[in-house]
Amino acid sequence: MPPEAEALAHGPLMHRAARIEDAFHEFRARRARRRGFLATVVPYTGYGAPTWVRILGRVVLAKEPRPGSRAERKHKRREESIRGWRSFVSVPVSDTPVTVEIEGDRHVVHPDRGGVIDTVVPVQLTAGWHTVRLSTAESSRVFEAPVFVVDPAATFGVISDIDDTVMVTALPRPLLAAWNTFVLDEHARVPTPGMAVLLERLATAHPGAPVIYLSTGAWNVAPTLSRFLSRNLLPPGPLLLTDWGPTHDRWFRSGREHKRTSLARLAEEFPGLKWLLIGDDGQHDEALYAEFAAAHPESAAAVAIRQLSSGEAVLAGGRSKAEKHSGASGTPWIYAPDGAGLSEQLTALGLLP
């Protein structure tokens, strides 16, 4: 059978870029394993309902130091490195099963070709925070990931963008985006004025409401983003990021499509929740949120758009060309340059006391 026909018999042929990337990862993995590197798990915050949870993480090759040794302390400091570039040179692993243990139940899951774990497992859990333990057969280390189980009685949730919404960046400019991602000290990343207070007020006013951070950023920077959110006192919650690089049918993943499908998935997973959608006017948030509000009016409580300053708009490649939305779908839209302005308008809408 010709190679093309054989490939079609086993599914669609992957894009050439994806095949090159896979071959490169396999080459690096062989070298790393010869140097004693083992498959370990980078855990991410997950979410779910009382009968299911979405497990998120990434499997990479890492050197495992002896417990209690100086090397282990040095390794821990390296894991907590404040520069993001290290996460992009780690070697992802796709062929190692991962054991997930939660409340005594065990499940075996498998990462995708980028090493990303993104799977749903059945559970029986109460609402609130729980801990998932992840491990591989190669490593003696066990990694813990928090998961938030949404109360079935909850009626409100928050979905927030990160870049230029809760954290001031210049993501659309490739050079500045690379600087922010690979070089910039996370302590130097600037929080957007008033947004931490706004999100904390929302979490306090709606006990048990999930707070989900939806971004086009790569999974590689999830630990850095999590530390930034924690350091700046933003409410804890899952990060929904994407995996950079080629897919089976294209050179690069679409960040816009990632956001669109994530929003639709959340509406399907939690039909009883009405979401407050928070974003900015520098990328595609307005258009995506308008699409979501039109398609799922029962799932949209309001849309809050942070307006970029003139300088931020220049760095971000300009503002959205759309005029301010008036809530034609019945969903209220509000605009302000900071968290304080958005907070005042959310209070007028009755979403804050």
N, C-alpha and C positions, 0 to 999 in steps of 0.2 A: 504494500500500500504506500503511495507517495506520502512524504512528510506532511503536505498540506491536508490531504484527506484524513490522515491519521489524527492530525491536530483537531480537525473539525469533528471527528468522531468522539473525541474526548472533551469537546467544548471549544469555545472561541479561541483563536490564536491570539496570544498576548502581543501587545505592541512591542516593536523591536527595542524601544527604550527600556521597557519593563524587563525584557529578557536580559539586556545588558546589565541593568541594575542588579537583577537576581544573581547573575554570574559573578559580578563584582563582590556582592555580599558573601557568596559562597567561598570565593578566593580569600577574602579577609577572615572569614570564620575559620577556615582550615589553618591559617597562620596563627590566629589567636588561640585556637585549641592546642596547637603544638607548644605554645608558650604557657600552657596551664590555665587559660581562661575558661570559666564555666558559665553555663546558662543561669542567669539570675533574673529576678523580676523587679521592675520599677512599678510600684503600685500607684494607682490613681483613685480618686474618690468616685464611687459609684452611686447609683440611686435605684429606686424600685418601689414596689407595692408589697403588701403583706404576703402575696403568693409568688412573687418573682423579684429578682434584682438583676440589674445590668452591671456586670463586672468589667472594669476597665484597667488596663495596665500595659506594660511593654516588656518583652523578653529580650535581654541583651547579654553579650558575653562580658564577663568581668573577672578580674583576679580576686580570688578569695583569700584574705589574710587569716592567719591563725587567731583564734579568739583571745582577746586580752593583750595582744602584741602591740608594739609601737606601730607596726604596719597597719593594724586594724584602725587605730586612732587616726593615722594619716589618711587611710582610705575613707573613713567617715568624713573627715574634713573635706576631702576631694569630692565626695558625693554631695556635700552641701556647698560646693563651690558657688560663688556668687556670679560667676560669668557663665553665660549660656552656651559658649561654643563647644564645651566638652561633650555635651549631650549629643551633638551632631556628628561626633567622630566615633561614637560607640557602635559596636557591631550588632545589628538586630538578628534575632534567631527565629526561624519560622518552623523548624522541625522538632521542637521540644515540647512535649505535653506539660501542662501546668495543672497542679492539683489545687483546687479551691475548697477551703474548709470554712463553713459558716454554721455556727450553732450546732456543731457535731456532725453535720452532713457534709459529705465530700463529693466533689464533681471533678472530672477531668476535662479541661478545655484546651483548645489549640490556638496559638497566635496566627495572624495572617502573614502574608509574605513580607510585611514590613516589621514583623515582631509584635504587632499590636494585638492585645487581647481586648475584644469587644464582643461579649456574649451574654446571653440571658440564661440564668439558671433558676429552677423552681425552688422555693423556700416556703417556710411558715414562720413569719416574723411579725413582731409588733411594730407599730409606728415609731419613728425616731431613728437615732443613730445606732449602728451596729458595726462590728469589726469583722472583716474577711481576712483569712490567712491564705497566702499564696506561696507555693514552693515548687521547685523542680527536682527531679531525681538526681541531677548532677550536683546541686549545691546543698549544703547542710543548713543554709540560712532560710528562715521563714520571714516573709514580708507581710506586713499588715496594711490593709486598706480600709478606710471608713466607707460605709454605704449609708445613704439616707433613705429610709422607708417612709413614703408619703402616707399620711393618714387618709383612709378612704373618705372620711368626713370633711377633709380640707376642700376649700372652694377657691383658693387664691394661690398664685405662684408668681415668681419673678424670673424672667429670662433677660440677662444683660450681656451686651457686647463688652469687650475688654478694651481693645485698642482705641484710643481717643474718646472712650466713654468713661471708664473708671481709671484708666491709666493714659497719660498724655504720651503719644508716640507720633511717628510720621510713617506709618506702615506702607502706604502706596509708593513711597519713594524708595526704590530698591537699595540704594546705597545707605540711606538712613535706617531702613529696615534691617539690613545686615548688621549695621553698627549696634542697633538696639538689641538684636538677637544674639550676636556672637561675641560682642566685646563689652558692651556697657555693663558696669557694675549695677546689680539689681538694687542696691541702696540708692543709686542715682536716678532710678526710674521715678517719674513724678506722678503722684496721684492727682486725679482731677478734683479740683476744689469742691467740697461738699458732697461728693458722691458716696463716700464711706458712711457719712452721717445719714444720708437719704436711705441707703440700703439697710442700714441697721434699724432705722425707724420703721421701715416696711416690715422687717423681720419681727420686730417687737409688736407692731400693731396687728400682725397676722401670725399668731403662734402656730408653728407646724408648717408654715408655708415653705415650699422648696425654693431655693435660690440657685439658679443654674447659669453658669457663665458660658456663653456661646461665642466662639471666636474662629477666625480662619487661620489662627496660628498652628504651628506644628506640635504634635505630641511631644517632641523632644524637649520643648521648653515648659512642659506642664509643671515639673518641680519648681522651676524658677517663678512661674506665675503664681503657684500656690503659696510660696513664701512671700511674694509681694502682697497678695491679698491678705494673708495673715498679719504681716508686719504693719499694714495700713488699716487694720481693724475692720476689714470688710467681712460680711457674714460668710461662713464656710459653705461650700457647695460644690457640686461636680463641675468639672471643666469638660466641655465638649469641643475638642480640637480635631484636627485632621492630620493625615500623614502626607508630608510633602513628597513630591517625586512622581514618576510616571505611573499610570494605571494600566489595566490590561488593554485599553483601547485609545489612550491619548498620552501626550507628553507630560502634562501636568494636571493635577487634580484641580477642580474648580472650587474655590473657596465659597463662591456665591451659592453653588449647588449644595455644598455641604451645609450651609446655613438653612437653605430652603428645606432640604430633606429632614434636618434635625428638628426644625419647627413643626413640620407635619407629623413627625414621629411622636413628639411630645404631646401634641393634640390628640393623637390616637391612643397613646398610652394612658393619658389622664383626662378622659372626657369630662370629668366633673370639675376640672380646674379652669378658672379664667386667669389668663396670664397678663401681667403687666410687662410689656416689651420695651426695653430700654436700649437705646443706641445713639448714634450721632449722625450728623448730616454731611459727613465727609466721604463715605463710601457708598454702600448699597443698602444700608439698613432701612431707609425710608421705603424704598421700592419693595424690599422683601417683607417688611412688616405690613405694608399695604396689601400685598398679595395674600399674606396669612390672614389678615383681618377680613378680607373679602371671602376667602375660602372657608374660614372657620370663625364666623362672627360670634358663635356661642363660646369660643375659647379665648377671646380677646377682651380683657378688661379695659385697657387703655394702652396708648403708645406714647412714650416719653423720649423726646429727641434732644440730646445735648448739642447745642450750636457751637461750632468751632469758632475760635477767635480768628481775626483776619490773618495773623501770622501762622496759626495752625492750619488754616484752610489752604494757604499757599504751600506749606510743606506737605500737606495731605493730598495735593493734586487738585484742589478746588472743592467747592461744596457741591452737593447734589443739585442738579439743574431743575429738579421738580420744585414747584411752589409748595408752601406749607399745606399739609393735608388738613382738611376741615372735618374729617370723620364722616365721609359720605356713606361708609358702610355701617354707621351707627356706633363705631368705636371712637371714643374721644382721643384727640391728639393734642399734646402739649409740647411747647418748645421753650428752652431756657439755656443760657450759657454755662450754668453750673448746677450742682445739686440743690443749693438753697432755692433757686428759682423754680426748679422742677418740684421741690417739696411743697412750696406754697400752692402750686396749681393742683397737685395731687390731693392736698388738703381740701381745696375747693371742690374737687370731684368726689370727696368722701372716701378716698382710698387711704388717707392718713388722718389721724385724729387732730 
